[in-house]
Amino acid sequence: MADSWTEKKVADLEKRVAALEKALLVKVIPEPEQKPRAPRRRG
């Protein structure tokens, strides 16, 4: 059953990579709708 185990691992890694790529794209390329937030002032 080594093949099925390997395939499962590869699929899991691919999901993780896709999620990381999405997160990076969101951080690097913010959507035009999102406006930069002003820093909150604590008082």
matplotlib code that plots the C-alpha trace (Angstrom):
import matplotlib.pyplot as plt

x = [0.0, 3.0, 1.7, -1.6, 0.2, 2.6, -0.3, -2.1, 1.0, 1.5, -2.1, -1.8, 1.3, -0.2, -3.2, -0.8, 1.3, -1.9, -3.0, 0.4, 0.4, -3.0, -1.9, 1.3, -0.7, -3.1, -0.2, 1.9, -0.9, -3.7, -7.0, -7.8, -10.9, -8.7, -7.6, -4.5, -5.6, -4.4, -2.5, -4.7, -3.9, -4.1, -5.3]
y = [0.0, 2.2, 3.8, 4.9, 6.3, 8.3, 9.6, 10.7, 12.5, 14.2, 15.3, 16.8, 18.6, 20.0, 21.3, 23.0, 24.5, 25.9, 27.4, 29.0, 30.4, 31.9, 33.5, 34.9, 36.3, 38.0, 39.6, 40.6, 41.7, 43.3, 43.7, 47.2, 47.3, 47.0, 50.3, 50.6, 50.8, 53.7, 52.5, 52.3, 54.9, 53.7, 56.3]
z = [0.0, -0.3, -3.5, -2.1, 1.0, -1.2, -3.3, -0.2, 1.1, -2.3, -2.5, 1.1, 0.2, -3.0, -0.9, 1.5, -1.3, -3.0, 0.3, 0.9, -2.6, -2.1, 1.2, -0.4, -3.3, -0.9, 1.0, -2.0, -4.3, -2.2, -3.9, -5.1, -2.9, 0.3, 1.5, 3.7, 7.3, 9.5, 12.5, 15.6, 18.3, 21.9, 24.3]

ax = plt.figure().add_subplot(projection="3d")
ax.plot(x, y, z, "-o")
ax.set_aspect("equal")
plt.show()
